[in-house]
Amino acid sequence: MFRRIMLFVLTNILVVVTISIVIGLLGRVLGINFYGNSYSSLFLLCLVWGMGGAFISLAMSKFMAKWMMGVQVIDPNNAGELRDLVNTVHDLARKAGLTVMPDVGVYDSPEVNAFATGPSKRNSLVAVSTGLLQRMDRDQLEGVLGHEIAHISNGDMVTMTLIQGVINAFVMFFARIIAFAISSAMRGKDSDRESSFGGFWMNYLLISVLEIVFGMLGFIVVARFSRWREYRADRGGANYAGRGKMISALQKLQSVYGKVAEEQAQSGSGNASVATLKISGKQGGLLSLMATHPPLEDRIARLQAEG
């Protein structure tokens, strides 16, 4: 769910900034202008590097999920008490027409959450939290797993990568134009100050900062796509696991996150808006633009109406 998207976006921003720094340093050392002398050449190269950065992030998505979330992949031949979880994921995957079964993993967290990630349908991972296993019954769990399998079957990670690649291109393009304008204004007419405050290093510091800022703004576009694909994955989960199980799973999430928000509001220990934003997306203003999931009540209503 939320984890899958944030891991991908954060990895992508780090990759783009790293690529930019490497290109800048190579150009400085070798005396090569990688971006040409026109806006069209600059944008073309930014598009190439931006798409490259997005697909590198996609290729790393499964590894990053395991590393950052501490996901323990279950051996299908030695699953023990988690055998039913593995079998359920594989049964749903077959219903979705997947020819290669996803890896199945568990990570230690009290939150009620699950996510699917991976570079392709043939190389994917479905991970669930211990909190989800403890708080959902079998039918609700099957609904959640059907939803995640639908993400894999729909190729959502690849589609998001293409969108992210285009965003990367614009981020890199505008970051360089604005950084150059700022550096030029700071240098003024004194061309001898190339190595001073307004020189090379300041220019690339500005580029890196602007790329991070613009990358976060670009997340608004990614989040909008994410909200749309959640509705589609809900329909897929209903087809694979059953509409009743999918609705029951969403209602359980609604109940759990409603309690979390209420407890945090009463104790003052956290921001209830942020706590529910992960799954429900029910906020106003800027938070609603950054929400990766639509409101749970809307998702439930759509499934009920489609029934």
Order of alpha helices (4+ residues) and beta strands (2+ residues): alpha-alpha-beta-alpha-beta-beta-beta-alpha-alpha-alpha-alpha-alpha-alpha-alpha-alpha
